[in-house]
Each structure stands twice: as structure tokens, then as C-alpha cells.
Amino acid sequence: MLHISQKTKLTLISISEINSSVKGAVLTEKVDVVFLTKNSMKPCLKECLDAVYANVPVGRLLVIDGGSTDGTLDLVQKYANSEVIDDSGGNRATARQKGIEAAETTWHLHVDSDVVLCKDWFRSAQKHLNPKVGALWGVTIPGDRHVYNRNKSMAMLYRKDVSDWIMQQKNLKRYLTHDTLLRTEAVKDIKIPPDLHIWEDHYIGQHVVSKGYEWLKTRDPCCLHYFHERMSFQEFVESGKLAKKVHSYTDSQVLLRIGVAVPMALWIIVATGDFTAAKLQIENYIGLAKGWYATGGQGP
């Protein structure tokens, strides 16, 4: 069973809350929602979409689909104002690009198909918006037990709430789009490199910040992230290669990860007893380093 602190529980939406939150919402501006899919029925597509429509004033649901065959398209087309844009044979970079180009509202929201937004997500986001803000990302609480335990163990070590620990780590200059509201004018001229099948979100963040806007990372709103699939070691290696391309780390930061991979894994076992989480920790850090140095040359 997934254990989340009481403070965190209060901000997460339950399925029973989804319907009840619709009546009381007072939302004034429509936003287009960019929604990437490819065989996305599992783990929580219906719950994800229900939460979006309950807590965001959806203008259009822009479904950028990579060729789903599992019923994903049948489900998304049941929702109001949904439009399917085909991206068969594409990847996250090409899909994000198509979604951004299709968005027409002043702000548009990127939501991953494996997250569930918290109650009153958009209402909470509005409180943070001002002319200096180009994007807002709500902290993601892992719904996968092993990923959660990786974060829980580090939070225990530093005597922090899990949400606070995640917020602290996500402020290390990493841009993410699990549940991210983007100022449309800040990205209308973006051209995402089509080979960025991961790290395309970081590229978007770099672009927004280069325009002089702020990329806010907030605890409220937030979302619960169930993970569509867990990354393999080879995918961590590929992530390392592309991380270097977008200059996400320095060589010293990557070397540090090599040094702490095993000690962190041992602590995860001591703190949570989760050997799978410990294995993922090692694969993540060692795989990233292998990919980083496989490209040759020095990092930034």
C-alpha cells in the first residue's frame, strides 16, 4: 500500500471527489489541453481525463496520438471538444510540437495521460500567474510504490515531507511537463529537435526561460503520477545521451551521481526495505552516466 503523509493526502484528488468538484468550480478562462497518447488506457486514462474536465476549464482537448490500438481513441473522443491529431510514427518531441502549434488559447495545459490532477488544479494555478510567468508546473507525487519509496527514503534522511523533498529536487533546473500550464505566446516560435523523444520537456523549459519568463514550480496545485511504464536500464542510458544534448547537467553533477548511486540504494533498502526501488536508483544514476559519457567530450 502506498503511504502518503496526511498533508499530501489533503491535496490529492480521489475518484469520489471528481464529480463533486465540478459543481462548485468557478473558472473564468478556457484553456486548450495538450494530451499525448499512445496505447494509454493503462494505468489510469479515464481517471486522468475525468480529473482534467473536473478541475480545468477545457477549451479543446488536443489529443496527439502516436497510433493507439487499445481503445484509447474511443475513450478520449467521448469527452467534450476533443480533437485527435495523428502523430503515428512520431515521438514525444514531434507530438509536443504538434500540440503547441494547435493550441489557440492564451494559456494551454500539458497533462500526461498517467497523472491525476488535484482538486481545483486550475483555480490554484491562477493564484500564481502574473505577466512574468511563462509556465507553471505542479509537483508530481509518485503513485508507483517503488518510485515513491526512492523519494520517501531521501525525505526521511533529510527529515522532510515527501512533497517538500520532491519540490527541492525538482528545483534543480529540471523542467517537466506532467501537469504544466504554458503561456502560449512564449512557445509559439519553438522548434523542438525531433530526436528529443525524451527531455523535450526540458527543451521547452529552456525556451520559455530564454524569453525572459519565469518557470514556476509549485506545491499547490499538484498531481498524482502513476507512470505509464517504468524505464529500463537502456532507456536510462538513452536519457543520459539526450540530457547531455540539452545541457541539463554538468560533468561534476554526473560524476557525483556515480559516487552516490550505491550508498543511496543501500539507504533505500534500510529505510523502506524496497529492493526494487534500490535497483531502480542504481540503474537510473549509472545508466544516465553511461549515456552521458558515451557521447564523448566534456559536458557544460
Beta strands, then each sheet from edge to edge (+ up, - down):
strand 1: 31-37
strand 2: 58-65
strand 3: 82-86
strand 4: 107-111
strand 5: 115-117
strand 6: 133-142
strand 7: 179-183
strand 8: 214-225
sheet 1: 3+ 2+ 1+ 4+ 7- 6+ 8+ 5-
end
